[in-house]
Amino acid sequence: MIVLQPVLEVSDPAGFTLWPVAGIEPYGFLPLSGALAPAEVGTAIMSIAAHNDVVPADDRPPRPADPLGSFLHGLLTVDDVFASGGLRVTDTATGVTLLPGCCNGLEERHDWFDVLDGDGWASFGHDPSPLAERHGDAVRLTVDADRDDSPVIELAVGDLRHLLTGAERDLTEFLALTAAWAVRQLPDHAAQVTAALGRALLLPAQGPPSASPRRPGTVA
């Protein structure tokens, strides 16, 4: 079975007290979907805010003095919100997993459609250097293109298209979940935070979810 999930690189939560977060290993990957627990949503939002916690440019408002406003400042003011991560693909039969490389962001997941409908290939970061290539009706995923002996995953073009559609649904449900979370945890910033997350994921802002979350995308 092939499993494809949108994943977010988790920032180090050590000493973070602005809202509840889950005890997830820092710098690992958190799968995003509508099935996350509240503390996992808190971890995701903390991580994305940390990814964008940069020194303000001259044309942005000054950083607020209060701890919450200061931490959220980059997330709420940068034009291009960055969410470190991408798509994780696992072949459960072989145990081979393709992970996004360094400097890859979730907004780059749309490059996967270039593999299907464009140039027929795309890469997703470095160290490792994952690569996707179309060969006729099949797609070969190379875990690390810098290695001659890299493990690979192969799947049909139709299966990959189905999995990518599922990933978009996962992210849409995740964004709706964060909207409800922000109303509870960050009532004074809820609309801004939700809009910023929508920009990071290249999705329109969502309201709270109205249906039960689905199982993450898989193909046999």
QUIDA-V983068 format. One record per residue. PSI is psi in whole degrees, 0 to 359 (* if undefined). Layout:
BEGIN
psi->PSI
psi->PSI
END
This chain:
BEGIN
psi->139
psi->129
psi->129
psi->127
psi->139
psi->130
psi->150
psi->134
psi->129
psi->129
psi->162
psi->118
psi->5
psi->124
psi->2
psi->126
psi->8
psi->333
psi->164
psi->137
psi->159
psi->155
psi->70
psi->140
psi->124
psi->146
psi->6
psi->190
psi->133
psi->118
psi->136
psi->132
psi->181
psi->4
psi->5
psi->146
psi->159
psi->319
psi->329
psi->322
psi->317
psi->320
psi->318
psi->314
psi->321
psi->317
psi->315
psi->320
psi->319
psi->323
psi->334
psi->14
psi->81
psi->165
psi->126
psi->140
psi->166
psi->332
psi->9
psi->157
psi->153
psi->155
psi->130
psi->157
psi->332
psi->147
psi->316
psi->311
psi->323
psi->316
psi->324
psi->351
psi->311
psi->314
psi->320
psi->350
psi->340
psi->147
psi->315
psi->93
psi->132
psi->132
psi->101
psi->129
psi->215
psi->219
psi->133
psi->130
psi->127
psi->131
psi->104
psi->341
psi->323
psi->344
psi->4
psi->134
psi->130
psi->125
psi->150
psi->144
psi->181
psi->143
psi->5
psi->143
psi->160
psi->333
psi->341
psi->0
psi->336
psi->344
psi->339
psi->330
psi->340
psi->329
psi->320
psi->320
psi->359
psi->240
psi->346
psi->8
psi->159
psi->149
psi->160
psi->70
psi->193
psi->164
psi->61
psi->177
psi->83
psi->144
psi->137
psi->132
psi->136
psi->134
psi->92
psi->239
psi->10
psi->158
psi->131
psi->127
psi->118
psi->123
psi->317
psi->102
psi->347
psi->355
psi->132
psi->333
psi->26
psi->138
psi->154
psi->159
psi->135
psi->139
psi->162
psi->150
psi->315
psi->322
psi->318
psi->319
psi->317
psi->317
psi->322
psi->323
psi->320
psi->323
psi->320
psi->321
psi->319
psi->315
psi->323
psi->318
psi->323
psi->316
psi->320
psi->322
psi->320
psi->329
psi->315
psi->320
psi->316
psi->324
psi->322
psi->315
psi->329
psi->60
psi->328
psi->347
psi->8
psi->311
psi->319
psi->317
psi->314
psi->319
psi->320
psi->320
psi->323
psi->321
psi->320
psi->324
psi->1
psi->45
psi->151
psi->151
psi->145
psi->158
psi->181
psi->150
psi->145
psi->358
psi->162
psi->142
psi->150
psi->163
psi->139
psi->151
psi->135
psi->156
psi->150
psi->*
END
